[in-house]
Amino acid sequence: MAERRHLETDVLVIGAGGAGMSAAIAAADGGANVLLADRSLIGRGGATIMAMMTVAVAVGEETPDDWHYHYRDTLIAGRGLCKPELARLLCEEGPDAIRQMDGWGVGWARRDGHIAQAHAPGHDRPRCVYVDFLNTGPAVSKTLRTALHKRERARRIGDLMIIDVVRAGNGPHAPVTGAVALDVTTGKAVTIGAKVTIIATGGLTRLYARNSASGNMGGDGYAIGLRAGTKLIDMEFVQFFPIGHLAPRMIGMDPIMWDPFRYKLGGRLLNGNMEEFTGRYGTPEDGKYVVTRDNATYAIMQEVAAGRGSPHGGAYLSFTHIPVEQLKAAFGPVIDKLTTNGIDLTKQAVEVAPIAHYHMGGIAVDAAMATGVPQLLAAGEAVGGANGANRLSGNAITEALVFGRQAGRTALEVLGGGAAFDPADAAASLALVEATGASAREVNTAAMLARLQSLMWEDVGPFRTEAGLQRAIEGIGALDRQLGAVPVGVPNAYDMARLDWFDLRNMLLVARVVTEAALLRTESRGAHQRDDYPGLVEEWTRNQVVVLEGGRAVIEKGPLIPDEKVAA
Ligand SMILES: Cc1cc2nc3c(=O)[nH]c(=O)nc-3n(C[C@H](O)[C@H](O)[C@H](O)COP(=O)(O)OP(=O)(O)OC[C@H]3O[C@@H](n4cnc5c(N)ncnc54)[C@H](O)[C@@H]3O)c2cc1C
């Protein structure tokens, strides 16, 4: 038999971002033994550590606030598709989660002794807490890593890529008993027996050529969930951020960091001819810079299509009209980081363009984070439904902290319901990890990844048409056939081609689901914009639900969501 390691735990948490670490802490605090596994380094792999801006929460420190107001804003932004029980949990539990982080020393910025809260678009009042300057995600991640470190019951293992979760048999009531993983440092298989498993693997924006993601955000959790029998919802809703950094090269900084400065200082959005242009598309800025994300994305892409884009295919963002002292005060130490990157905002405009940023869809769960598959929970961006068709600024980190903590608590309640791990149930996934395949010279997985990202960007990006989506489905099918059923190479330490193969296995499945769901939704709503079906259609006020049947993704329309659920 191939050399394998086996680990046992009460609770397996897959993914060590904000959601996974919060889940691990809550489960360990309740007395469970926890194994927190990440394909990257613990707390450094996904989006959480990259987020530099704000966290939305009704703590009411800046102005009086109440979670009901936050809830109402979240439902409005979600354009009728939010799962009310999830949006409610996010808003109602947010303040407590944020105060818990405060108690652990995260260092929320303070003004006159109270937690400072910024006003971000879509919120009816200043609601977004942050850690200065642009340090929110790193501080959140560090605080959770430190809290975890103090919990002896929480074991942490990096470089462990979960390939599949394992169920005891096939029936609808078969519980999840653990997982099969690939040890990136050896290439060997690892089996994990767990009484409860939590998927907290983050989002899917790596599917797109232009993205704000790290390399670990290819939608693994969605694919793992689908293969294990969970449902996915709202998969067509990928959020594109209009002014992601494009040029010049900028290292070590959040590509979406320009947003708060633009609002705060009035950064000017200009086309390649240095003209303001959003007014051409019905959304003039009038010096206020309040154009919504979807409208700004539309305007930039139309200017580029008309040949009036900036040299790298976006628009200019200029702060050159702002007095130097005002710039320095607003940007603080960020000015030095920009200087290190050779960017002087007093003299030059930067180039920005839309970028895939967040995924509203994901694994369907109830308010306890239960997936419907026994002993399998999910949390964080891996979950769909809380934000409907469009996410409010700052809601994603709150979602990660609140849903992660909830999943950890639920895990404690269902610990007794599992079954023992049996390697026979894991045979198919183990065979895959231990297989010998074609040489990496025969199957160029890196080129296939680039091809997938480019076709997703071209045809399943911010603006979609039937012809483009059909083209994407054909392209994905061709890549699927090229990938084949056996991983390239042999089990080996840090074999990137082989890891790419496993990434593509997940990414192609998830890309297909996103594209097919986008094709079926014949309307434009929130982040899903169809050039051939402009405008929101009331009949489409329903979620789409995806299941895997006989290896094929089947998409069903959910029931019409009544108006009263939308009105808070
Ligand atoms: C650049 C950027 C800026 C952002 N800014 C903000 C902001 O200001 N405010 C806000 O609210 N939101 C922001 N967001 C969104 C927010 O950061 C995320 O939605 C949130 O952090 C997700 O947390 P998570 O724990 O669910 O996932 P992540 O933090 O992405 O963690 C997922 C983890 O799972 C691991 N993983 C994935 N697959 C596997 C596997 N197969 N096996 C093992 N491990 C796996 C990954 O390595 C990763 O560590 C931003 C996102 C980005 C990319």
The ligand as an SDF file (V2000), in Angstrom:
LIG
                    3D

 53 58  0  0  0  0  0  0  0  0999 V2000
   -7.8870   42.0140   -1.9340 C   0  0  0  0  0  0  0  0  0  0  0  0
   -9.1570   41.8340   -1.1550 C   0  0  0  0  0  0  0  0  0  0  0  0
   -9.6500   42.8670   -0.3590 C   0  0  0  0  0  0  0  0  0  0  0  0
  -10.8230   42.7170    0.3760 C   0  0  0  0  0  0  0  0  0  0  0  0
  -11.2590   43.7360    1.1740 N   0  0  0  0  0  0  0  0  0  0  0  0
  -12.3410   43.5400    1.9770 C   0  0  0  0  0  0  0  0  0  0  0  0
  -12.7360   44.5410    2.9230 C   0  0  0  0  0  0  0  0  0  0  0  0
  -12.1210   45.5930    3.0450 O   0  0  0  0  0  0  0  0  0  0  0  0
  -13.8350   44.2910    3.6960 N   0  0  0  0  0  0  0  0  0  0  0  0
  -14.5600   43.1290    3.6010 C   0  0  0  0  0  0  0  0  0  0  0  0
  -15.5440   42.9330    4.3280 O   0  0  0  0  0  0  0  0  0  0  0  0
  -14.1800   42.1610    2.7130 N   0  0  0  0  0  0  0  0  0  0  0  0
  -13.0970   42.3360    1.9250 C   0  0  0  0  0  0  0  0  0  0  0  0
  -12.7240   41.3520    1.0480 N   0  0  0  0  0  0  0  0  0  0  0  0
  -13.4560   40.0620    1.0700 C   0  0  0  0  0  0  0  0  0  0  0  0
  -13.0930   39.2750    2.3350 C   0  0  0  0  0  0  0  0  0  0  0  0
  -11.7260   39.4680    2.6040 O   0  0  0  0  0  0  0  0  0  0  0  0
  -13.3820   37.7710    2.1770 C   0  0  0  0  0  0  0  0  0  0  0  0
  -14.6760   37.5560    1.7100 O   0  0  0  0  0  0  0  0  0  0  0  0
  -13.2120   37.0460    3.5030 C   0  0  0  0  0  0  0  0  0  0  0  0
  -11.9810   37.3780    4.1100 O   0  0  0  0  0  0  0  0  0  0  0  0
  -13.3020   35.5420    3.2780 C   0  0  0  0  0  0  0  0  0  0  0  0
  -12.8990   34.8690    4.4520 O   0  0  0  0  0  0  0  0  0  0  0  0
  -12.9190   33.2770    4.4430 P   0  0  0  0  0  0  0  0  0  0  0  0
  -12.3430   32.8210    5.7280 O   0  0  0  0  0  0  0  0  0  0  0  0
  -14.2590   32.7960    4.0620 O   0  0  0  0  0  0  0  0  0  0  0  0
  -11.9530   32.8660    3.2420 O   0  0  0  0  0  0  0  0  0  0  0  0
  -10.3870   33.1610    3.0440 P   0  0  0  0  0  0  0  0  0  0  0  0
   -9.8780   34.2110    3.9250 O   0  0  0  0  0  0  0  0  0  0  0  0
  -10.2050   33.3420    1.5780 O   0  0  0  0  0  0  0  0  0  0  0  0
   -9.7060   31.8050    3.5190 O   0  0  0  0  0  0  0  0  0  0  0  0
   -9.9020   30.5950    2.8370 C   0  0  0  0  0  0  0  0  0  0  0  0
   -8.7350   29.6730    3.1590 C   0  0  0  0  0  0  0  0  0  0  0  0
   -9.0250   28.3700    2.6430 O   0  0  0  0  0  0  0  0  0  0  0  0
   -7.8250   27.8100    2.1540 C   0  0  0  0  0  0  0  0  0  0  0  0
   -8.1790   26.7610    1.1920 N   0  0  0  0  0  0  0  0  0  0  0  0
   -8.8020   26.9080    0.0000 C   0  0  0  0  0  0  0  0  0  0  0  0
   -8.9470   25.6970   -0.5720 N   0  0  0  0  0  0  0  0  0  0  0  0
   -8.4220   24.7720    0.2630 C   0  0  0  0  0  0  0  0  0  0  0  0
   -8.2560   23.3540    0.2140 C   0  0  0  0  0  0  0  0  0  0  0  0
   -8.6730   22.6240   -0.8460 N   0  0  0  0  0  0  0  0  0  0  0  0
   -7.6510   22.7370    1.2450 N   0  0  0  0  0  0  0  0  0  0  0  0
   -7.1990   23.4420    2.3220 C   0  0  0  0  0  0  0  0  0  0  0  0
   -7.3170   24.7930    2.4130 N   0  0  0  0  0  0  0  0  0  0  0  0
   -7.9290   25.4390    1.3950 C   0  0  0  0  0  0  0  0  0  0  0  0
   -7.0830   28.9820    1.5350 C   0  0  0  0  0  0  0  0  0  0  0  0
   -5.7010   28.7290    1.4430 O   0  0  0  0  0  0  0  0  0  0  0  0
   -7.4200   30.1080    2.5230 C   0  0  0  0  0  0  0  0  0  0  0  0
   -6.4440   30.2190    3.5220 O   0  0  0  0  0  0  0  0  0  0  0  0
  -11.5540   41.4910    0.2940 C   0  0  0  0  0  0  0  0  0  0  0  0
  -11.0750   40.4580   -0.5140 C   0  0  0  0  0  0  0  0  0  0  0  0
   -9.8920   40.6120   -1.2300 C   0  0  0  0  0  0  0  0  0  0  0  0
   -9.4060   39.4790   -2.0930 C   0  0  0  0  0  0  0  0  0  0  0  0
  1  2  1  0
  2  3  1  0
  2 52  2  0
  3  4  2  0
  4  5  1  0
  4 50  1  0
  5  6  2  0
  6  7  1  0
  6 13  1  0
  7  8  2  0
  7  9  1  0
  9 10  1  0
 10 11  2  0
 10 12  1  0
 12 13  2  0
 13 14  1  0
 14 15  1  0
 14 50  1  0
 15 16  1  0
 16 17  1  0
 16 18  1  0
 18 19  1  0
 18 20  1  0
 20 21  1  0
 20 22  1  0
 22 23  1  0
 23 24  1  0
 24 25  2  0
 24 26  1  0
 24 27  1  0
 27 28  1  0
 28 29  2  0
 28 30  1  0
 28 31  1  0
 31 32  1  0
 32 33  1  0
 33 34  1  0
 33 48  1  0
 34 35  1  0
 35 36  1  0
 35 46  1  0
 36 37  1  0
 36 45  1  0
 37 38  2  0
 38 39  1  0
 39 40  1  0
 39 45  2  0
 40 41  1  0
 40 42  2  0
 42 43  1  0
 43 44  2  0
 44 45  1  0
 46 47  1  0
 46 48  1  0
 48 49  1  0
 50 51  2  0
 51 52  1  0
 52 53  1  0
M  END
$$$$
